[in-house]
Amino acid sequence: MKQVAIYLTNTDDSAFADNHPDDAEKVAAALRAVGADFAFSLFNVTKGVFPEDPLAFDAVILTGSPAYVDDDFGWIARALDDIRKIETARIPMVGLCFGHQAIIAALGGEVAKRDFWIFGATGFTVADHRSWMQPPQPEMRLYAANKAQAVALAEGMELIGSGANCPIAVTCKGDHVFTTQFHPEMSDSFIAALVEEYRGYLGPEVSEKADSSLTDGANGDVFMTWIKNFIELERDEG
């Protein structure tokens, strides 16, 4: 059985967050829903709870967060350091939203705050399918809630998915790093509740656009299957 560490990076401690599973639990549940038989270890790194040895797992997943990678928090610096260690060891690593940005930043890429929100469901094109991206799906929709984005890839990373409002949507490095700016772990009901919760903060224009985007759902189950396949992929030793 694969041993998978999930770094919970979400700093939201609101009543809304307390009424829903945390992001690490969402990721584990979404992987189980597509048939993943993994043993999960969940680490709330925002509270300073890190694996004693970040290299002791078969795979590592980093969740989304309202935090920015350049925020001056000790846990972010330590997470970025762990990312570099994990990547050097070529342990399979997955980044979702903040996790995607953190991996790119840690490895030498660039992340920036944009002047617009992506909230709700958004589409993108998968231009380069990798072996684990089965079933193949050239056009995808995933749920999103972000204002920051990666704007330059780290050396050795490859762009494999891009959208009109998110040029760096999906990336990989070799067969050991796989990231997306979006949230394949979010359910239809959760994103609807999140849009409602943030309605006053986002304003009418962003909220109405988010509402209309939810009509056709998303392909989170397909992307979570890709993550499952990525973790299960047989790799050459060394």
N, C-alpha and C positions, 0 to 999 in steps of 0.2 A: 504494500500500500504506500502510495506517495505521501511524504510528509511535506505539507505546504504551510508556510508562514504567511500570515496576512498582517501587514502593517496598517493599523487604523490611524489615519492622519487627519480625520475630520475633527475640527475644533468646536463644532456646534454643540453647545450644552443647553440649548433652549428647551422649553416645554414641548415644542413640536418634535424636536429630535428625540426627547425622552419617550414619546408616544409611538416611536417606530423602531424597528431593529436598526442597530448601528450599521455603518457601511461595511465593516468587516463581516458582520453577520449576513448582510445582503449578498455579498460576494460569495460566501460559502453556500448559502441557500440556492443562489442562482446556478452555481456549478453542480450542486447535488441534483437540481432539477433537470439538468441535461445529462445526468448519468455518471458524474464524476464520483469515484470511490476513493476519496482522499481523506487523510487525517489532517484536520486544520488546527493550527495553533494561532490564536489571535492575540496581537500585541497592541495595546493602546499607547503608541509611541508619543502621543501628545502629552501623556502623563509621565513620560520617562520610562515606560515599560518596553524594553527592547529585548530581543533574544540575547541570551548570554553569548551565543556564537551564531552570527548571521549566516555562517556557511554550513550550518548543521542540518539544512533542509534540502529537499529535492527541488523545491521551487519557492519563490517569494513573490507576493502580490502586494502592491501599494495602492491604497484607495484614494478616492477624491477628498477634497477639503476646501473650506472657504479660505484657508491660508494661502499666502503667496510664497513662492520659493525663496524670495529675497527678504522675507520677514525675519526679524532678528530674534528668533527663538532657538534655544539650545537644541531642542529636539529635531529641528529642521537640519541644523548642521550635522548632527549625529546621523540622521537618516541619509543625508547625502553621502556621508562617509561610508555608511553601510552599503549603499548602492554601488559605490566604486569598488568595494571589496567583493561584493557579489558578482559584479560584472567581470572583474579580473579573474575570478574563479570559474567563470562561465556557467554559473548556476542559473537555470531558467528563471527569468524575472519578468513580471507583467506590471505595467503601470496604467492606471485608470485616472483620467482627468488630472488632478494634482500629481498623482503618481507618475503619469506620462511626462508632465512638466519637470518633475523632480529628477527623473532618470536622465532626461535630455540635458538639464542644467548641470547635474552632477558629472556627466561625461564630457562636458565642454561646450554644449549648445547654448542657445539663448532663449529666454522666456520674457515676454513683455505683457503688460496690461493693455488691453485694447479699449477703444472708446465706445464699444457696443457690447451688449449681452448676447450670448446664444443661450436661449432658454426654451425648453420643450423638446420636440423632435426635430432633428436636422438630418439632411441627406448628404451623402458623399459617395465618391466613386472609388472602388478598389481597383487600382491599375496593375497590380502585380501580386497575384495570389501565390502564397507559399504552401509548402506541402501540408502544413497543419490546417490550412484554411479551407476545410471541407465541412459541409458542402460549399462549393464555390458560389459566390454571389457578387456580381460586379457592381451592383447598386445597392447601397445599404442605408438604413435609417436607424439612428440611435438617439436616446435621450441625452440631453445636455443641460448643464447649468454652469456656465463659466463666462468670465470676462477676460481672464488672462489666457494666453496661448503661447506655445512654442513658436518662435519666429525664425530660428536657425538650428539645424540639426548638428549634433556632435559628430566628430570625425568617425567614420565607419558605420554610422546609422543610415538607414535607407528609408525613403518615403514610399509607402505602399498604398496609402489612401489619402484622398484630398477632397475637400468640399469648397464650395464657393465662398462661404464665410469662415472657413477654417482650412487654410492650405495644408497645414501639417496635421492631418487627422489621425493617421495610423502609421506607425513606424516599426521597424525591426532592426536588430543588429545580429548578423549571423543567424543562428538558430537558438540563441539564448536570451534575447531581449525582444519583447513584443509589447507595444504600447498603443493606447488610443486616448484622444482628448475627451472622449465621451463616456457615457455611463451605461454599459450593457447590463449591469446588475440591477438597474432601476426597473421596477414593475410599472405597468400602466397606472395602477391605482396610486402608487407613491408619487410619480411625477405629477399627476393631477393634483394631489394634495399639496405638493411642494409649490406648484404654480399658485395655488390659492393662498398658501401661507405667505408668499413673497409678493402678492399682488400690490399691496400698498407701497412696498419698497421699489418694485420694478417700474411702477407707473402704468397707465392704461395702454400705451402703445406696445410696450414689450409684453405685457400680460395678455393682451388680445391676440397678438401674434403667436404667443405660446399656446393659448387655448386652441386656436385654429390648427396649429401644427400637430396636436395630439389626435386628431380625427382618424388618421390612418395607422396609428400605432408605431411600433418599431421592431427591429430585428435583433433584439437583445439575446434571444435564445440561440440564434445562429452564431452571434459573436462569442457568447459564452461557450458554445461548442468548440469554436476555434481555440479559445483559451484552454479548455480541457484537453484538446488534441495537442496543443503546444506543450503543455506540461507532461503529457504522456509520451511525447515523441521520443523515439529511440535515438540516442546520440552516440557518436563515437567516443570512447573513453579518451580523455586527454585532449 
